[in-house]
Amino acid sequence: MPPINTNQPRVMHVVPTLHSCGGAEQLVYRMVRSMISEQLSPIVCCIHSLGDLGLQLQKEGVKVYCRQQRSTLDIGLILWMSHILRDENIQVVHAHMYAAFICSVPAAFISGRTKVVYTVHGRLFPEKRMWKRRIINPLWSFGVDQFVSISEKTKEAMAYYDFHPEKRIRVIHNGIHLGTTIDGSDIQTMRAALGLDENSAILGTAARLEEIKNIPMMLRAVRKVLEVIPDLYLLIAGDGSKTQDLEIYAEELGISQHVKFLGLRNDLERIYPLFGVFLLSSFTEGISVSLLEAMSYGIPAVVTDVGGNSEVVIEGETGYLVPSDNDALMADRILKLLRNKEQAFRFGANTQDRVLKHFSFEGMMDEYMGIYRSF
């Protein structure tokens, strides 16, 4: 590790886990590595499990603490965290997601001198107002020095469903590193490795295979597209508890030969360039990292008009927004892009430009570092 800059605030990131199947987890992993490259010395605290990215950070020399949370308000865990904050001389604890928020606020209070940043990365589905949050969250909010939402829609939800003070919530969009240029021969090599010929149309996504991602809608849309374009494949990168159910559903729809479940991939930079269109059918989203990544490779997108998707995809310029569960309209928009290569190319150029201007990783980190240094 590079020498430490002692003039900068020391930050501890608190997350449930650092598993590579989650966009938020990947983002935290990249934030930690970026801070290290700037000669800072962040540490990480996982309150459920390490995950593969947590193990990777440990291999890279980062201090990653882990202790299993036993209950929503685990006093032992909170006291353990407060000792870490004091022993490591942490000035800022950055809580990511709700479970981390519940533990981090009292731990920072007990430590006596630690500031708290709380970022909400996504939402549950379906959302509902809960009496426990109505009681607890306003009290816990007094212990947060800066609330952060990754989208305007998430900010609204934080105020309405989580009872956090809306005026104190700052929006910082997720940011990514721009995709690198891929040689045409590499694309053909990857096509061949996946059993695809050079002429097949390819749709794709990268997501956790959980109910909230609503992959069945995507599969139904693809079935409709296949009726018009039979030489078509859908690539699904990711894993989750619904993997087997989705494989069975693809068989029931009669499209299993055209759907490839790729599992978790650490080479998405070689997968994204294969896509003619990127798909996202979630019931809700914050700011999807995989959507941004695909756009950085010039891939037009068809996504559900939920959460922060409309803050990323500009209708008719970088892709299309469709209502949740409207697989017929999703299929129609996919067909528009596959049939009109000139339009798809124009959308793709617009997507790269939009990511560069509004969703760069460097811009995101500048905003977070500004918060850390402001305390």
Phi, psi and omega in degrees: 000148180291164178300150185273137175270104185282354179273358181255151180296143179267130188242138170246121175272130179246124182221155174299312179204168175236072179257136189291352180284347182255136179296319180296320180295318177297322181295315179298318178304314181291325177298315181298314181294325177294319180295324177296318180296338177268016178065032171263175183226064179291155171234169184229143175233117177259130186253004172238300180203161181292311187077166184294327179286328175296318177297321179295319178297320177299319178297330180275003176094007179276140174285116178236108178272151179211132174210135184288124175288127185263340179203170182304315178245081184272102184298319179298318178295319181296316179295321178298317179295320181296325176295320179297317180301319179287313184296325182268001180054053181275129177267330183225127171255125182252106182270131179244117180082163195295315182300322179293323178299313183299323180276324188289322183298307179293328178296318178294322179297316181293322181294334170092345185213015186258132175276155183237127169247134181233118179251129173262120186263337182196182183232159174278165175217132354284154180275146172206150178280130184244138184297328179298316179291327178299327180275311189282314190297317177301324178292313179296331182299331178297336181268003179258127180273333177208119171273142177228134172243148181270356176204162179295321179295321178294324177300315179299319180293322178300321180286316187280313185268331184256353176062034174270151182291112187300325182293342181260006182262124178255136179268123172232109181294146172303149178229154180225163169281139181295145179294148179273155179291131181252131179292144181303324179294327177294322179296315179295324177297317179292321176304312181297320180297331180266005178076029181249138177279171188285349184255348183294140172282141184232128170252158181200162174209164172223118187197159168292133182271074180235166185303323185298337181277349173051047179299330176306323176301317180298317180296320178294321178296319180295322177301319179293321179294323180298333178295336181257320181238090185290337179269072188218143177227147172248124176257127180240109177263129180140173182214167179166182185290344183262006185304308183296319178300321181289323176297319178295318181296321177298323177294317180297327178281350180077025184237013186299331179288347182250005180238125180245115176273111189270349184071189178293135181233138173255015179232041182299336178296341175264343181273314184307316183297347178284336189286135168276327178216137175264137182242144175215121187240022187301152171288328178206153179213155167270259167236108187292122177294319181294325175297314178298318181297315179298318179297327181293342176265009178078031181261120175293156188232147168238116189223158175287144183276071182226154175051226184274005182301323181287347175275348180255307183270124176264116184305126177076005179236316178242354182164203182227145174252134180231152179297152179300134177071009177267079184291333179295316179289324176300316178298318179299316181290324176299314181299321178303316182286322181289329182276336184243088184295328179295316178295317179299320178295318180296316177300317181299318178296321179294324181295317179298317180296321182292317179297317181300317186278328191239347187224040179280147178296320181298318179296318178299314182294325177300320180291317179294317179296326176299321177293311181304317184283347184281346184278000000 
